Amino acid sequence: MAKTAVSQWDTTANNNTDIDSVDIDENCAPSGMNNAVREVMAQIATAMTTGALVGIGHLAKSGAYTVLAADRGKCIDCSAALTLTLTAAATMQAGWMCYVKADGGAVTIDPNASETIEGSATLTVEDGTTAVIYTDATSWYVAATIASSIVSTATKSISDSDSPYTLLAADEGKIITIDSSAGDVTVNLLAAATAGDGFQVSFKRIAGDSNTITLDGNSTETIDGATTLTIDYDDDVVGLRCDGSNWEVDRGHFSIPAFARSLLEASSAATAKTTLDIGVATINAQTGTSYTLVLTDEGKEVTMSNASANTLTIPPNSSVAFDVGTIINVTQLGAGTTTITGDTGVTVNGVSTGSADITTQYKAATLLKTATNTWLLQGSVGAVS
Protein backbone atom coordinates (compact mmCIF):
# COMPACT_ATOMS: atom_id res chain seq x y z
CA MET A 1 0.00 0.00 0.00
CA ALA A 2 1.30 3.44 -0.89
CA LYS A 3 2.23 5.27 2.32
CA THR A 4 0.52 8.62 1.86
CA ALA A 5 0.56 9.77 5.51
CA VAL A 6 2.76 9.48 8.60
CA SER A 7 0.15 7.25 10.22
CA GLN A 8 0.81 4.64 7.53
CA TRP A 9 4.52 4.40 8.18
CA ASP A 10 5.70 1.07 9.57
CA THR A 11 7.70 0.79 12.79
CA THR A 12 9.82 -1.91 11.06
CA ALA A 13 12.28 -0.05 8.84
CA ASN A 14 12.54 -2.74 6.15
CA ASN A 15 8.79 -2.54 5.56
CA ASN A 16 9.01 1.10 4.47
CA THR A 17 9.77 0.53 0.78
CA ASP A 18 7.91 3.49 -0.64
CA ILE A 19 6.64 6.90 0.31
CA ASP A 20 3.49 7.89 -1.55
CA SER A 21 4.46 5.46 -4.37
CA VAL A 22 8.03 6.81 -4.58
CA ASP A 23 10.26 3.72 -4.68
CA ILE A 24 12.85 3.72 -1.87
CA ASP A 25 13.45 -0.04 -1.83
CA GLU A 26 16.88 -1.60 -2.48
CA ASN A 27 18.34 -0.69 -5.90
CA CYS A 28 15.81 2.11 -6.40
CA ALA A 29 16.57 4.84 -8.93
CA PRO A 30 18.74 7.73 -7.62
CA SER A 31 15.91 10.17 -8.24
CA GLY A 32 13.82 8.20 -5.74
CA MET A 33 15.95 9.50 -2.89
CA ASN A 34 15.38 13.14 -3.79
CA ASN A 35 11.66 12.65 -4.26
CA ALA A 36 11.34 10.56 -1.09
CA VAL A 37 13.00 13.16 1.11
CA ARG A 38 10.71 15.83 -0.25
CA GLU A 39 7.65 13.64 0.35
CA VAL A 40 8.75 12.83 3.91
CA MET A 41 9.09 16.53 4.69
CA ALA A 42 5.64 17.24 3.24
CA GLN A 43 3.98 14.45 5.20
CA ILE A 44 5.58 15.49 8.50
CA ALA A 45 4.56 19.10 7.95
CA THR A 46 1.00 18.00 7.22
CA ALA A 47 0.95 15.81 10.33
CA MET A 48 2.16 18.65 12.49
CA THR A 49 -0.50 20.97 11.08
CA THR A 50 -3.39 18.55 11.47
CA GLY A 51 -2.33 17.27 14.87
CA ALA A 52 -1.63 13.75 13.63
CA LEU A 53 1.89 14.08 15.01
CA VAL A 54 1.75 15.28 18.61
CA GLY A 55 4.63 15.59 21.02
CA ILE A 56 4.33 13.94 24.41
CA GLY A 57 6.03 15.27 27.50
CA HIS A 58 5.91 17.09 30.80
CA LEU A 59 6.97 20.69 31.25
CA ALA A 60 7.20 22.01 34.83
CA LYS A 61 6.84 25.75 35.33
CA SER A 62 6.83 27.91 38.47
CA GLY A 63 7.00 31.33 36.79
CA ALA A 64 5.81 33.19 33.71
CA TYR A 65 6.47 31.31 30.47
CA THR A 66 5.96 31.79 26.74
CA VAL A 67 4.45 28.66 25.21
CA LEU A 68 6.29 27.52 22.07
CA ALA A 69 5.39 25.48 19.01
CA ALA A 70 7.71 22.76 20.35
CA ASP A 71 5.39 22.38 23.37
CA ARG A 72 2.71 20.78 21.20
CA GLY A 73 1.01 17.95 23.08
CA LYS A 74 2.85 18.55 26.35
CA CYS A 75 1.40 18.94 29.82
CA ILE A 76 2.54 22.28 31.19
CA ASP A 77 2.44 21.68 34.96
CA CYS A 78 2.25 25.03 36.78
CA SER A 79 3.18 24.83 40.47
CA ALA A 80 2.36 28.48 41.24
CA ALA A 81 0.07 31.28 40.16
CA LEU A 82 1.56 32.47 36.87
CA THR A 83 0.89 33.66 33.33
CA LEU A 84 1.41 31.57 30.19
CA THR A 85 1.82 33.72 27.09
CA LEU A 86 0.92 31.96 23.86
CA THR A 87 2.97 32.27 20.68
CA ALA A 88 0.98 33.60 17.72
CA ALA A 89 -1.68 31.12 16.60
CA ALA A 90 -0.51 31.33 12.98
CA THR A 91 2.97 30.26 14.09
CA MET A 92 1.59 27.36 16.12
CA GLN A 93 -0.58 26.32 13.12
CA ALA A 94 -4.05 24.80 13.15
CA GLY A 95 -4.42 21.72 15.33
CA TRP A 96 -1.74 22.70 17.85
CA MET A 97 -2.78 21.71 21.39
CA CYS A 98 -1.43 21.25 24.91
CA TYR A 99 -2.55 20.67 28.48
CA VAL A 100 -2.31 23.37 31.15
CA LYS A 101 -2.41 22.12 34.74
CA ALA A 102 -2.89 24.62 37.59
CA ASP A 103 -1.39 22.98 40.66
CA GLY A 104 -0.46 25.76 43.07
CA GLY A 105 -2.51 28.74 42.07
CA ALA A 106 -4.65 30.14 39.26
CA VAL A 107 -2.94 30.20 35.85
CA THR A 108 -3.66 32.97 33.35
CA ILE A 109 -3.44 32.05 29.65
CA ASP A 110 -2.68 35.13 27.55
CA PRO A 111 -2.93 34.79 23.73
CA ASN A 112 -0.62 36.77 21.46
CA ALA A 113 -1.48 40.42 20.72
CA SER A 114 -5.23 40.77 19.95
CA GLU A 115 -5.88 37.05 19.62
CA THR A 116 -8.57 35.58 21.89
CA ILE A 117 -9.23 32.38 23.79
CA GLU A 118 -12.89 31.39 23.89
CA GLY A 119 -13.65 34.93 22.75
CA SER A 120 -11.85 36.62 25.64
CA ALA A 121 -8.49 38.34 25.90
CA THR A 122 -7.33 35.91 28.63
CA LEU A 123 -8.44 32.70 30.29
CA THR A 124 -8.01 31.75 33.96
CA VAL A 125 -7.41 28.10 34.79
CA GLU A 126 -8.44 27.74 38.43
CA ASP A 127 -6.13 26.02 40.87
CA GLY A 128 -6.72 22.27 40.85
CA THR A 129 -7.96 22.29 37.25
CA THR A 130 -6.42 21.13 33.96
CA ALA A 131 -7.43 22.77 30.67
CA VAL A 132 -6.90 21.37 27.18
CA ILE A 133 -6.33 24.25 24.74
CA TYR A 134 -5.97 24.28 20.95
CA THR A 135 -5.87 26.70 18.02
CA ASP A 136 -7.27 26.96 14.51
CA ALA A 137 -4.31 29.20 13.57
CA THR A 138 -6.41 32.32 14.19
CA SER A 139 -7.90 32.04 17.69
CA TRP A 140 -7.67 29.78 20.74
CA TYR A 141 -10.20 27.46 22.31
CA VAL A 142 -10.69 25.16 25.30
CA ALA A 143 -11.45 21.57 24.35
CA ALA A 144 -12.05 20.44 27.93
CA THR A 145 -11.43 21.23 31.59
CA ILE A 146 -10.78 18.57 34.19
CA ALA A 147 -11.12 19.21 37.92
CA SER A 148 -8.48 17.35 39.88
CA SER A 149 -11.03 16.89 42.66
CA ILE A 150 -12.92 14.46 40.45
CA VAL A 151 -10.17 11.91 40.81
CA SER A 152 -8.66 13.03 44.09
CA THR A 153 -8.32 10.48 46.90
CA ALA A 154 -6.67 12.83 49.40
CA THR A 155 -8.19 12.83 52.90
CA LYS A 156 -8.09 14.99 56.01
CA SER A 157 -9.41 14.19 59.49
CA ILE A 158 -10.88 16.70 61.92
CA SER A 159 -12.69 16.44 65.26
CA ASP A 160 -14.38 18.62 67.89
CA SER A 161 -10.96 19.87 68.98
CA ASP A 162 -10.61 21.55 65.57
CA SER A 163 -14.05 23.19 65.73
CA PRO A 164 -14.82 25.59 64.25
CA TYR A 165 -12.74 24.39 61.32
CA THR A 166 -12.36 26.80 58.40
CA LEU A 167 -12.19 25.13 55.01
CA LEU A 168 -8.97 25.87 53.11
CA ALA A 169 -8.29 26.32 49.41
CA ALA A 170 -5.90 23.37 49.78
CA ASP A 171 -8.85 21.17 50.84
CA GLU A 172 -10.24 21.16 47.30
CA GLY A 173 -10.90 17.63 46.15
CA LYS A 174 -10.37 16.10 49.57
CA ILE A 175 -12.58 13.81 51.60
CA ILE A 176 -12.71 15.33 55.09
CA THR A 177 -13.66 12.81 57.77
CA ILE A 178 -15.30 14.29 60.87
CA ASP A 179 -15.19 12.68 64.33
CA SER A 180 -17.82 14.25 66.59
CA SER A 181 -17.72 11.59 69.31
CA ALA A 182 -16.43 14.09 71.90
CA GLY A 183 -18.46 17.14 70.89
CA ASP A 184 -20.17 19.20 68.21
CA VAL A 185 -18.20 20.16 65.10
CA THR A 186 -18.73 23.18 62.87
CA VAL A 187 -17.06 23.60 59.48
CA ASN A 188 -17.01 27.15 58.13
CA LEU A 189 -16.90 27.08 54.33
CA LEU A 190 -14.65 29.28 52.25
CA ALA A 191 -16.20 32.37 50.77
CA ALA A 192 -17.66 31.18 47.47
CA ALA A 193 -15.80 33.87 45.53
CA THR A 194 -12.53 32.66 47.04
CA ALA A 195 -13.30 29.00 46.38
CA GLY A 196 -14.34 29.75 42.81
CA ASP A 197 -16.68 28.02 40.42
CA GLY A 198 -16.00 24.29 40.34
CA PHE A 199 -14.44 23.90 43.81
CA GLN A 200 -15.45 20.50 45.20
CA VAL A 201 -14.99 18.85 48.59
CA SER A 202 -16.60 15.96 50.47
CA PHE A 203 -17.37 15.42 54.16
CA LYS A 204 -17.97 12.11 55.95
CA ARG A 205 -19.27 11.57 59.49
CA ILE A 206 -17.40 8.68 61.12
CA ALA A 207 -18.92 8.49 64.61
CA GLY A 208 -22.38 7.29 65.56
CA ASP A 209 -22.97 9.80 68.36
CA SER A 210 -25.70 12.35 69.00
CA ASN A 211 -23.47 15.41 68.60
CA THR A 212 -24.08 17.85 65.76
CA ILE A 213 -21.93 18.35 62.67
CA THR A 214 -22.75 21.60 60.89
CA LEU A 215 -21.51 22.89 57.55
CA ASP A 216 -21.89 26.68 57.59
CA GLY A 217 -21.83 28.88 54.50
CA ASN A 218 -19.77 32.06 54.65
CA SER A 219 -21.82 35.09 55.74
CA THR A 220 -25.17 34.87 53.89
CA GLU A 221 -24.01 32.28 51.36
CA THR A 222 -26.12 29.14 51.16
CA ILE A 223 -25.88 25.39 50.76
CA ASP A 224 -28.77 24.19 48.59
CA GLY A 225 -30.65 27.34 49.58
CA ALA A 226 -30.04 27.07 53.34
CA THR A 227 -27.36 28.86 55.35
CA THR A 228 -26.29 25.62 57.07
CA LEU A 229 -26.41 21.88 56.49
CA THR A 230 -26.08 19.16 59.13
CA ILE A 231 -24.57 15.72 58.68
CA ASP A 232 -26.78 13.64 60.91
CA TYR A 233 -25.76 10.00 61.00
CA ASP A 234 -22.74 7.72 61.08
CA ASP A 235 -21.24 7.12 57.61
CA ASP A 236 -23.32 9.87 56.00
CA VAL A 237 -21.41 11.58 53.16
CA VAL A 238 -21.97 15.04 51.70
CA GLY A 239 -20.23 16.24 48.53
CA LEU A 240 -20.31 20.01 47.98
CA ARG A 241 -19.64 22.03 44.84
CA CYS A 242 -19.20 25.81 44.66
CA ASP A 243 -20.61 27.83 41.76
CA GLY A 244 -18.69 30.96 42.69
CA SER A 245 -21.64 32.48 44.56
CA ASN A 246 -23.08 29.70 46.74
CA TRP A 247 -22.71 25.98 47.44
CA GLU A 248 -24.75 22.99 46.37
CA VAL A 249 -24.87 19.30 47.26
CA ASP A 250 -23.83 17.57 44.06
CA ARG A 251 -22.58 14.16 45.10
CA GLY A 252 -25.41 13.05 47.33
CA HIS A 253 -26.54 13.83 50.84
CA PHE A 254 -27.12 10.37 52.23
CA SER A 255 -28.65 11.27 55.58
CA ILE A 256 -31.70 9.23 56.56
CA PRO A 257 -34.51 11.31 58.14
CA ALA A 258 -34.82 10.92 61.91
CA PHE A 259 -38.21 9.22 61.66
CA ALA A 260 -36.93 6.55 59.25
CA ARG A 261 -33.73 6.14 61.28
CA SER A 262 -35.79 5.47 64.43
CA LEU A 263 -37.43 2.56 62.63
CA LEU A 264 -34.10 1.11 61.52
CA GLU A 265 -32.69 1.45 65.03
CA ALA A 266 -35.78 0.01 66.76
CA SER A 267 -34.84 -2.71 69.23
CA SER A 268 -37.73 -4.92 68.14
CA ALA A 269 -40.56 -5.25 65.66
CA ALA A 270 -42.97 -4.17 68.40
CA THR A 271 -41.03 -0.94 68.92
CA ALA A 272 -41.12 -0.24 65.19
CA LYS A 273 -44.86 -0.90 65.12
CA THR A 274 -45.39 1.53 67.99
CA THR A 275 -43.32 4.18 66.19
CA LEU A 276 -45.40 3.75 63.05
CA ASP A 277 -48.62 3.49 65.07
CA ILE A 278 -49.66 0.40 63.12
CA GLY A 279 -50.53 -3.14 64.11
CA VAL A 280 -51.62 -2.08 67.64
CA ALA A 281 -55.29 -1.11 67.91
CA THR A 282 -56.43 1.57 70.34
CA ILE A 283 -59.66 0.53 72.07
CA ASN A 284 -62.37 2.83 73.33
CA ALA A 285 -64.41 0.60 75.67
CA GLN A 286 -68.02 1.77 76.20
CA THR A 287 -70.28 0.11 78.76
CA GLY A 288 -73.33 2.41 78.71
CA THR A 289 -76.48 2.21 76.60
CA SER A 290 -75.63 5.16 74.36
CA TYR A 291 -72.48 6.68 72.89
CA THR A 292 -71.83 9.42 70.33
CA LEU A 293 -68.56 9.26 68.41
CA VAL A 294 -65.90 11.90 69.14
CA LEU A 295 -62.97 13.07 67.02
CA THR A 296 -60.42 10.97 68.92
CA ASP A 297 -62.27 7.80 67.86
CA GLU A 298 -60.73 8.15 64.41
CA GLY A 299 -58.95 4.87 63.59
CA LYS A 300 -60.01 3.25 66.88
CA GLU A 301 -61.90 0.12 67.88
CA VAL A 302 -65.05 1.17 69.79
CA THR A 303 -66.49 -1.68 71.86
CA MET A 304 -70.09 -1.59 73.11
CA SER A 305 -70.63 -3.85 76.14
CA ASN A 306 -74.01 -3.82 77.88
CA ALA A 307 -76.62 -6.44 78.65
CA SER A 308 -79.34 -4.11 77.39
CA ALA A 309 -79.85 -2.68 73.92
CA ASN A 310 -77.45 0.16 73.20
CA THR A 311 -76.92 2.78 70.50
CA LEU A 312 -73.81 4.27 68.86
CA THR A 313 -74.54 7.57 67.12
CA ILE A 314 -72.62 9.12 64.22
CA PRO A 315 -72.63 12.93 64.75
CA PRO A 316 -73.01 15.43 61.89
CA ASN A 317 -69.89 17.08 60.49
CA SER A 318 -70.98 20.39 62.04
CA SER A 319 -70.53 18.82 65.48
CA VAL A 320 -67.54 16.53 64.93
CA ALA A 321 -65.53 17.14 61.77
CA PHE A 322 -64.00 13.76 61.00
CA ASP A 323 -61.77 13.78 57.94
CA VAL A 324 -63.20 12.17 54.82
CA GLY A 325 -61.64 8.71 54.73
CA THR A 326 -61.90 8.19 58.50
CA ILE A 327 -62.37 4.55 59.52
CA ILE A 328 -63.85 3.46 62.87
CA ASN A 329 -64.51 -0.13 63.90
CA VAL A 330 -67.45 -0.98 66.19
CA THR A 331 -67.77 -4.30 68.07
CA GLN A 332 -70.71 -5.59 70.13
CA LEU A 333 -69.18 -7.25 73.19
CA GLY A 334 -72.30 -7.41 75.39
CA ALA A 335 -75.50 -9.40 75.03
CA GLY A 336 -77.52 -6.26 74.32
CA THR A 337 -77.96 -5.46 70.62
CA THR A 338 -75.86 -2.56 69.35
CA THR A 339 -77.55 -0.20 66.92
CA ILE A 340 -75.45 2.13 64.79
CA THR A 341 -77.38 5.21 63.71
CA GLY A 342 -76.75 8.46 61.92
CA ASP A 343 -77.70 11.68 63.69
CA THR A 344 -79.86 14.28 61.97
CA GLY A 345 -78.30 15.24 58.66
CA VAL A 346 -76.10 12.12 58.49
CA THR A 347 -76.59 9.64 55.65
CA VAL A 348 -75.69 5.98 56.23
CA ASN A 349 -75.55 3.68 53.21
CA GLY A 350 -77.71 6.13 51.27
CA VAL A 351 -80.34 6.44 54.00
CA SER A 352 -80.73 9.78 55.81
CA THR A 353 -80.45 9.26 59.58
CA GLY A 354 -80.24 5.59 58.68
CA SER A 355 -79.49 2.90 61.25
CA ALA A 356 -78.72 -0.81 61.46
CA ASP A 357 -78.09 -3.43 64.15
CA ILE A 358 -74.95 -5.52 64.59
CA THR A 359 -76.19 -9.03 64.04
CA THR A 360 -75.06 -10.69 67.28
CA GLN A 361 -72.69 -10.59 70.24
CA TYR A 362 -68.92 -10.53 69.31
CA LYS A 363 -69.64 -9.38 65.78
CA ALA A 364 -68.28 -6.14 64.35
CA ALA A 365 -68.95 -3.46 61.77
CA THR A 366 -66.78 -0.80 60.11
CA LEU A 367 -67.68 2.81 59.46
CA LEU A 368 -66.02 4.70 56.57
CA LYS A 369 -66.64 8.41 56.03
CA THR A 370 -66.97 9.01 52.27
CA ALA A 371 -68.22 12.63 52.21
CA THR A 372 -68.98 15.52 54.57
CA ASN A 373 -72.03 13.87 56.14
CA THR A 374 -72.01 10.50 54.41
CA TRP A 375 -70.84 7.21 55.90
CA LEU A 376 -70.57 3.65 54.64
CA LEU A 377 -71.46 0.89 57.14
CA GLN A 378 -70.07 -2.56 56.41
CA GLY A 379 -69.67 -5.85 58.21
CA SER A 380 -71.95 -7.93 60.40
CA VAL A 381 -74.97 -5.64 60.26
CA GLY A 382 -78.52 -5.90 59.05
CA ALA A 383 -80.05 -3.70 56.38
CA VAL A 384 -79.86 0.05 56.97
CA SER A 385 -83.25 1.68 57.32
Secondary structure by P-SEA (a helix, b strand, c coil): ccccccccccccccccccccccccccccccaaaaaaaaaaaaaaaaaaaaccbbbbbbbbbccbbbbcccccccccccccbbbbbbcccccccccccbbbbbcccbbbbbccccccccccccccccccbbbbbbbcccccccccccccccccccccccccccccccccccccccbbbbbcccbbbbbbbccccccccbbbbbbbbcccccbbbbbbcccccccccccccccccccbbbbbbbcccccccccccccccaaaaaaaacccaaaaaaaacccbbbbbcccccbbbbccccccbbbbbbcccbbbbbbbccccccccccbbbbbbbccccbbbbbbcccccccccccccccccccccbbbbbbccccbbbbbccccccc
